[in-house]
Amino acid sequence: AHVVESGGGLVQPGGSLTLSCAASGLTLSDYAVMWYRQAPGQERYLVATISGTGNFINYTDSVKGRFTTSRDNAKNTVFLQMDSLKPEDTAVYYCHAERPVPGTPTYWGQGTQVTVSS
């Protein structure tokens, strides 16, 4: 079982990108999915969270109003829509799937690079 991110790339400031986190070998609706990012020389930190049902969503303050996470459980995929991108959003973005059950496996994707630059 694994999750794979896609959709990263180079975009100008003010532009938009949509990242996808596609799961294989697991039922993603059983998992909360977190989006993290890591810029060079910095620690990985949490950007957005969406519960398995999609009823709970949370964002870090720096992306509120610009980023939107959603999920399509029929497609076993979670999305991160990123609008009004800024150079400081440049980072490798990771999705992480975990169940609220202690001791169960969690899944990290390999990451996708997002670069915001003119």
C-alpha positions, 0 to 999 in steps of 0.5 A: 500500500502507498500514497503518491503525490503529483501536480507539482511544478513551477508557477509564477507568483499569484498562480495556482496549482492543484496537488493530488495524493492518490492511494493504492492498496488502502481505502483512503476514506478510512484515513485522515490525510495531512499535507506537509511541506518542507523548504530547503534547510527547514523542518517539515511542517503541517499545512492542511488536514482533512478527515476521512469523511471530509467533515473536519478541515484545518489549515495553518494560518499562512495558507488560510484563504489561499489553499483548499483541501478536498477529497474524492473517496470514490477515486481514493484521492485527496487534493490540495488546491493552491491559489495566490501562490507566493515565493514562500510557498516554495517547498516539497509537498508531502501527503501523509495518511493515518488512521486514528487507531494507535499502532496502525500503519501510516503512509507518506508519499515521496513528495512533489516539488512546488516552485513559485518564482517569476 
